[in-house]
């Protein structure tokens, strides 16, 4: 048995279908699709109908927008035509929000046309970007930022929203539903055949084009998981870790096996228990493995939501 993740010449593992790991834990993921796709709200209880992923609001319609924030985090772009920075930043914000495929929505407020909203938010300078989660304002940033930094703020916003139970996704009301299917069919097919080299290459190419592509992030993590489990006996990995509860490498291998076996809660409990009593490089390696397994399952998985809170407590 080899656990070396650098085995570039490993043969496809026909017995391990990593394409199904996420979908069996998240039934609605197959309906949701990748960034830019629209799901059928009637078939998906986590879907939240919206007029668009990016839309303008004014003083009269703002309260209607707040109601959405109980289920989907809202980014508020407080802008004005008189601000050149604001006009440059707004398209970047809109493009990034759309790339999250409905996990965020963007409401744009022209402050010159809506002075009462400017007063309500206490805006003294623009650009100014905040978020609304469960009706509560969350300050984000107040200056022109590079796109990667803006995305980082949105990533953190989604984590905060998830910790507060705001895990729905927006769908455009009245839009035609696209055929259900994987967002990256060739990569998913390679993954299902155990061809991890091809799968990794295709998922990396997708992420180079769209860094916020959650399906590609998950696919890349699943490919890494599959590579680690080539020729492994999952039950033996779990037994070895149970017999050596302080062995971090054994725990990581067993957690991999438990994820594939459909027992993510046990996998996360195993790793986070060790994080609590570890230090230095070992603690960091365990933390990174937990985060990678989060990507395998996806942020909406109940086991991930629970484990994220436990991980924060273990680290701090």
Secondary structure as UniProt FT lines:
FT   TURN            5..6
FT   TURN            8..9
FT   TURN            14..15
FT   HELIX           18..20
FT   HELIX           21..25
FT   TURN            27..28
FT   HELIX           29..32
FT   TURN            35..36
FT   HELIX           41..43
FT   TURN            45..46
FT   STRAND          47..50
FT   STRAND          54..56
FT   TURN            59..61
FT   HELIX           62..68
FT   TURN            69..71
FT   STRAND          73..79
FT   TURN            81..82
FT   HELIX           84..99
FT   TURN            100..102
FT   STRAND          104..110
FT   TURN            111..113
FT   HELIX           115..121
FT   STRAND          128..133
FT   TURN            134..135
FT   STRAND          136..141
FT   HELIX           147..163
FT   TURN            164..165
FT   STRAND          169..172
FT   TURN            173..174
FT   HELIX           185..192
FT   TURN            193..194
FT   HELIX           196..209
FT   TURN            211..212
FT   HELIX           214..228
FT   TURN            229..231
FT   HELIX           234..243
FT   TURN            245..246
FT   HELIX           248..260
FT   TURN            261..262
FT   HELIX           264..277
FT   HELIX           280..297
FT   TURN            299..300
FT   HELIX           302..315
//
